[in-house]
């Protein structure tokens, strides 16, 4: 099941469970995990993109090791809310992951990277460190926003 509807996603996980958040980039996949009670999200490992089969195998290994019950993918929309070419790419990625048997929530990620980068700049983090951490922190930001909304459903 792939949905942008948080209520539908919530119904698919009546007992909660750990979620894996993903920020899909062209070179990396930032990942984040949340606790089973959906209280907090934390950055996880960074996956360097290669062929889809290797990327998917890395996600399966992480999801299995962490007993993940669902996926939250950041959906990159244009500022006006319309779909972009990257949105289509994310939807294709989600369809290719549907056979994992995990519910997938597509979450509007507008401003997530900007918000995370602004925070890192405020912390006086160097450009090199920002580049190294931004994707995982953006994944955590996306996942935190999603779980905050899911507990309200």
C-alpha positions as CSV (number, residue, x, y, z in Angstrom):
1,X,0.0,0.0,0.0
2,X,1.3,3.4,-1.0
3,X,-0.6,6.5,0.1
4,X,-0.2,10.2,0.8
5,X,-3.1,9.9,3.3
6,X,-1.9,9.8,6.9
7,X,-5.2,8.3,8.1
8,X,-5.0,5.4,5.7
9,X,-1.4,4.8,6.6
10,X,-2.3,4.9,10.3
11,X,-5.0,2.4,9.8
12,X,-2.5,0.0,8.2
13,X,-0.5,0.2,11.5
14,X,-3.0,-0.1,14.3
15,X,-0.2,-1.3,16.7
16,X,2.3,1.3,15.7
17,X,5.8,0.1,15.3
18,X,9.1,1.5,14.1
19,X,9.1,3.5,10.9
20,X,11.9,4.1,8.5
21,X,12.0,7.6,7.0
22,X,13.8,8.2,3.6
23,X,15.1,11.3,1.9
24,X,15.8,10.2,-1.6
25,X,18.6,12.1,-3.3
26,X,20.3,11.5,-6.6
27,X,23.5,10.4,-5.0
28,X,22.4,9.3,-1.5
29,X,19.4,8.1,0.5
30,X,19.2,9.7,3.9
31,X,17.5,7.4,6.4
32,X,16.0,7.9,9.8
33,X,14.2,5.7,12.3
34,X,11.6,6.4,15.0
35,X,10.7,4.5,18.1
36,X,7.7,2.1,18.1
37,X,5.6,4.6,20.0
38,X,6.2,7.3,17.3
39,X,7.6,9.8,19.7
40,X,10.9,10.8,18.2
41,X,12.9,10.3,15.0
42,X,16.7,10.0,14.7
43,X,19.0,10.0,11.8
44,X,20.2,6.5,10.8
45,X,22.7,5.4,8.1
46,X,23.4,7.1,4.8
47,X,23.1,4.9,1.8
48,X,25.2,5.8,-1.2
49,X,23.1,5.3,-4.3
50,X,24.1,2.8,-7.0
51,X,21.9,0.4,-8.8
52,X,18.3,0.1,-7.5
53,X,18.7,-3.5,-6.5
54,X,21.7,-2.6,-4.3
55,X,19.8,0.4,-2.8
56,X,16.8,-1.8,-2.1
57,X,18.9,-4.5,-0.5
58,X,20.5,-2.0,1.8
59,X,17.0,-0.7,2.8
60,X,15.8,-4.3,3.3
61,X,18.8,-5.0,5.6
62,X,18.2,-1.9,7.6
63,X,14.4,-2.4,7.9
64,X,14.8,-6.1,8.9
65,X,17.5,-5.3,11.5
66,X,15.4,-2.5,13.0
67,X,12.1,-4.4,12.8
68,X,10.5,-1.6,10.7
69,X,6.7,-1.8,10.2
70,X,6.4,1.0,7.6
71,X,8.2,3.5,5.4
72,X,7.8,7.2,5.1
73,X,9.2,8.7,1.9
74,X,9.8,12.4,1.5
75,X,7.8,13.5,-1.6
76,X,9.5,16.5,-3.2
77,X,6.7,18.8,-4.4
78,X,7.0,22.2,-6.1
79,X,6.4,25.2,-3.8
80,X,2.8,25.5,-5.2
81,X,2.1,21.8,-4.2
82,X,2.3,20.5,-7.8
83,X,4.2,17.4,-8.8
84,X,7.8,17.7,-10.1
85,X,10.0,15.3,-12.0
86,X,11.6,14.3,-8.7
87,X,8.1,13.6,-7.3
88,X,7.6,11.1,-10.2
89,X,10.9,9.5,-9.4
90,X,10.0,9.1,-5.7
91,X,6.6,7.6,-6.7
92,X,8.5,5.1,-9.0
93,X,10.9,4.3,-6.1
94,X,7.9,3.7,-3.8
95,X,6.2,1.4,-6.4
96,X,9.5,-0.6,-6.7
97,X,9.5,-1.0,-2.9
98,X,5.9,-2.1,-2.6
99,X,6.8,-5.7,-2.7
100,X,8.5,-5.4,0.7
101,X,5.0,-5.7,2.2
102,X,5.4,-2.6,4.3
103,X,2.9,0.3,4.1
104,X,4.4,3.4,2.5
105,X,3.5,7.0,3.3
106,X,4.4,9.7,0.8
107,X,5.1,12.8,3.0
108,X,5.3,16.3,1.6
109,X,9.0,17.3,2.2
110,X,8.9,20.9,1.0
111,X,11.3,23.0,3.1
112,X,12.7,20.0,5.0
113,X,16.3,20.3,3.6
114,X,16.1,24.1,3.9
115,X,15.0,23.9,7.6
116,X,17.7,21.4,8.4
117,X,20.4,23.4,6.6
118,X,19.4,26.6,8.4
119,X,19.7,24.8,11.8
120,X,23.2,23.5,10.9
121,X,24.3,26.9,9.8
122,X,23.0,28.3,13.1
123,X,25.1,25.7,14.9
124,X,28.1,27.0,12.9
125,X,28.7,23.7,11.2
126,X,31.2,23.7,8.4
127,X,30.1,23.1,4.8
128,X,31.8,19.7,4.7
129,X,30.0,18.5,7.8
130,X,26.7,19.9,6.5
131,X,27.1,18.1,3.2
132,X,27.9,14.8,5.0
133,X,24.9,15.0,7.4
134,X,22.2,16.8,5.5
135,X,20.4,13.9,3.9
136,X,20.1,11.9,7.2
137,X,19.0,14.9,9.1
138,X,16.4,15.8,6.4
139,X,15.1,12.2,6.6
140,X,14.7,12.6,10.4
141,X,13.0,16.0,9.9
142,X,10.5,14.4,7.4
143,X,9.9,11.4,9.6
144,X,9.4,13.6,12.7
145,X,6.8,15.7,10.9
146,X,5.0,12.5,9.8
147,X,4.9,10.9,13.2
148,X,3.8,14.1,14.8
149,X,0.8,14.1,12.3
150,X,0.2,10.4,12.7
151,X,-0.3,10.5,16.5
152,X,-3.0,13.2,15.9
153,X,-5.1,11.0,13.6
